Amino acid sequence: MLGKKKKHLVSNSTTIPEIWAFNKKVITESLAAKGHGLKIMSSKFKMPLILEEEFFKTIDMGKALGFDYKDKELNHKEVISHQPSWKSPKRGEFKINCDASFQLRSGKAGVGVIIRDYKGSAIAVSSPVLCCSSVEMLEAQACLEGIQLAIDIGVSGVIIESDAASVIQLLSDQTVPRTELGAIIHTSLALGASVNLLSYVAVRREANSVAHGIAQHALSLDSPVVWIEEMPLDIARLVRGDSPTSVCSF
């Protein structure tokens, strides 16, 4: 966990580069501590997906922590956006775009996540998924990956965007199905409070194109990768073409 002083520094930073500037070592240590043998290669960090718990085990854990799914006085408001392209968040907020990709012929699947600040500065995660029973579960896993990444790097005041409207609806309504999907939804809701999750937004595919590209990139990977300072050229080009500024590395 981050020390109190460094937590204060993170919470009072308004851009991704500011966070990296004085927290790179702490963030690296935090990722490594959670990574189960995490290896560092230049600016690329391998980070495993959060393993989902069985549904009833997670529900019991949530209840023990005082998490009540029956309370419908929600802090999270669903917004269905018809914006044709990605729109930057307000200063001091962070937008997390999530997507999943599935290759029918090979059976491979992957998720892609990108976190951007109001300037468009970015950090991205590309993660292969070994097994998943439905596309909807993949999309939910992508949202969970985004929330976990926000926790690991210490950002707060986040907006989750995805073109998976059904998953966004479940998260926004805090509806937890009694299925495997419910385990992922539950974990996302439980973790969302720690990053001051402002809203879940369903967007058109055009406004989620970078996350889609990152998810497709995951199909060629053997293990998850986090890009902090540099990104592959194809991903960097997507970010530049989609962001209000040209900033995609620090």
Helices and strands as residue ranges (DSSP letters): H 4-11, H 16-34, E 40-41, E 44-45, H 55-64, E 77-80, E 94-103, E 108-116, E 122-129, H 135-153, E 158-162, H 165-173, H 180-192, G 193-195, E 197-202, G 205-208, H 209-218, E 225-227, H 233-242
